[in-house]
Amino acid sequence: MRVLVAGAGWLGGAVARALAARGDRVTAVRRSAARLRDLAGPGIEGLALDLSDPREARRLPDGIDAVVACQSAAGDGAGPYRRAYVDVNRSLLDRFRGPGLRAFVYTGSTGVFGQRDGGEVDESTPPAPSGPAAEVLVEAERVLLAAASGGAPSVVLRLSGIYGPGRPWPVERVRVGALALGPGDGAWLNLCHLEDAVAAVLAVLDRGRPGRVYHASDAHPPRRRELVEWVAARLGIPVPTGARPYEGADRRILAGRSRAELGLELAYPSFREGVEALLAGEAR
């Protein structure tokens, strides 16, 4: 296929490289031409565009078979989020409207679930946004699902907190004490290793059903204290503690239905396997 990766940053760049490795032709879009250099390679054509400007969509090439929309917001808050996730997706859907498009995958976020009761949420649980930015993420999903009801091959893939080489945040936040024991450390953490996130994107691209919502999250979410204690032990440091209470979302993301429907097996079923791989990389 000829695939457009809109937003070829950390995740999108990994998706672009995986697509090229299997023989697809990729057009990778980033805002900065300088940041396209690390994507240079066989099968990948870089294109510097700011897709938040609706006029830029006209410069996108014809003949695209599939779109992976994994652009990121240029800042925090509802305004930047709306430009990145609502306006850009609308521009992309309008640009590639027609029978030639096989798939349109939007990589959304499990951040649409703001529940704080520690309960389980799955692909069929109604979103419960907890703030203006999360409300925009829900709006973006509605854009994609409405397009699917109108015949577009659009799919939503919600991703949990992605980590991996280049973004080892579960290790680094414990190392510096930013993730610590204290009030609220019983809340659930939901993670997804970069390799499994990429595999999920490709599976949805190939086998996802238009109008469906899928989850990419590992199979064994830990409570915050479990991750802190385990990572600290592996680092050989005292378990960090902090008095500042955690007041964010507390819910356990389930993704079993998505894995079964897409035929996915996780390379990193829990944070333990993923952190071990990160620490092994540090040791080399």
Summary of the structure (lengths in Angstrom):
residues: 284
radius of gyration: 18.9
end to end distance: 36.5
largest distance: 58.4
contacts: 958
relative contact order: 0.13
helix: 41%
strand: 20%
